[in-house]
């Protein structure tokens, strides 16, 4: 019974967006972070913190 509760659910990422506070949007950080998300996460995430992560998922059958 416990295994039924913790089994992974197959999900597919349809779309994602990193959103920022207004100050960072004015400097184009949103554009750069969404164009190169891995580079943003690795180098710039602590200097320019994100406000939200919007992720649209679809459950695979």
Order of alpha helices (4+ residues) and beta strands (2+ residues): alpha-beta-alpha-alpha-beta
